[in-house]
Amino acid sequence: MRIAEFDDDFRKIYLQEPRKVIVWGAGKQLRDNWEKILHIDLICDSNAEKIGDINGVQVVGTEKLREIHEKVYIIVSVMKQSTFYEICKQI
């Protein structure tokens, strides 16, 4: 697993090696940055049942990630840095 840094160019990384894109976190951070993400296949959030979908993209519970066995990009979309690192440990 590679954790991209803030200054990494995700667009360049994605175009060099396309994969499914999963966003972890369906809150304000995602909504504010939606247009910056090239493509989103799935959104993962602990409140998935309350959300359903965002802009037509299905929101699923975090446990669904365990069922994915292919290489994917996971964009962690949270405000707090401490939460970001906690999520990275779970992944």
C-alpha positions as CSV (number, residue, x, y, z in Angstrom):
1,M,0.0,0.0,0.0
2,R,1.2,3.5,-0.8
3,I,-0.2,6.5,0.9
4,A,-0.1,9.5,-1.4
5,E,0.9,12.8,0.1
6,F,-1.1,16.0,-0.2
7,D,1.1,17.4,-3.0
8,D,0.9,14.2,-5.1
9,D,-0.9,14.7,-8.4
10,F,-3.7,12.1,-8.2
11,R,-4.8,12.9,-11.7
12,K,-1.3,11.9,-13.0
13,I,-1.2,8.7,-10.8
14,Y,-4.7,7.7,-11.9
15,L,-4.1,8.3,-15.6
16,Q,-0.8,6.2,-15.5
17,E,-2.6,3.3,-13.8
18,P,-6.4,3.5,-13.8
19,R,-8.3,1.6,-11.1
20,K,-11.6,1.9,-9.3
21,V,-11.7,4.9,-7.0
22,I,-13.3,4.6,-3.6
23,V,-13.8,7.6,-1.3
24,W,-13.8,7.0,2.4
25,G,-16.0,9.7,4.0
26,A,-19.2,11.2,2.7
27,G,-19.2,14.4,4.6
28,K,-18.4,18.1,3.9
29,Q,-14.8,17.4,2.8
30,L,-16.1,15.2,-0.1
31,R,-18.9,17.6,-1.1
32,D,-16.4,20.6,-1.1
33,N,-13.9,18.7,-3.3
34,W,-16.2,16.6,-5.5
35,E,-15.2,18.3,-8.7
36,K,-11.5,17.8,-8.1
37,I,-11.8,14.0,-8.2
38,L,-11.7,12.5,-11.7
39,H,-14.0,9.6,-11.1
40,I,-15.7,8.0,-8.1
41,D,-16.9,4.4,-8.3
42,L,-18.0,4.0,-4.6
43,I,-18.2,6.0,-1.4
44,C,-17.6,4.4,2.0
45,D,-19.0,5.9,5.2
46,S,-20.0,4.7,8.6
47,N,-23.4,6.4,8.1
48,A,-24.1,4.8,4.7
49,E,-27.6,3.7,5.5
50,K,-28.7,7.3,6.2
51,I,-27.0,8.6,3.1
52,G,-27.8,6.1,0.3
53,D,-26.0,7.8,-2.6
54,I,-24.3,11.1,-3.5
55,N,-24.6,12.4,-7.0
56,G,-25.7,8.9,-8.1
57,V,-22.7,7.1,-6.5
58,Q,-23.6,4.4,-4.0
59,V,-22.5,4.9,-0.4
60,V,-21.7,1.7,1.4
61,G,-20.7,0.8,5.0
62,T,-17.0,0.5,5.8
63,E,-17.3,-3.3,6.1
64,K,-17.9,-3.5,2.4
65,L,-14.2,-2.7,1.8
66,R,-13.3,-6.1,3.0
67,E,-15.2,-7.7,0.1
68,I,-13.1,-5.9,-2.5
69,H,-10.2,-8.0,-3.6
70,E,-8.9,-5.9,-6.5
71,K,-6.4,-3.1,-6.5
72,V,-8.3,0.2,-6.0
73,Y,-7.5,3.8,-5.1
74,I,-8.9,4.9,-1.7
75,I,-9.2,8.6,-1.1
76,V,-9.7,9.4,2.5
77,S,-11.9,12.4,2.7
78,V,-11.9,13.6,6.3
79,M,-11.1,16.9,8.0
80,K,-9.1,15.8,11.0
81,Q,-5.5,14.5,10.4
82,S,-5.8,12.2,13.4
83,T,-8.9,10.6,11.9
84,F,-7.1,10.3,8.5
85,Y,-4.3,8.2,10.1
86,E,-6.8,6.1,12.1
87,I,-8.6,5.2,8.8
88,C,-5.3,4.4,7.1
89,K,-4.5,2.0,9.9
90,Q,-7.8,0.2,9.3
91,I,-7.2,0.0,5.6
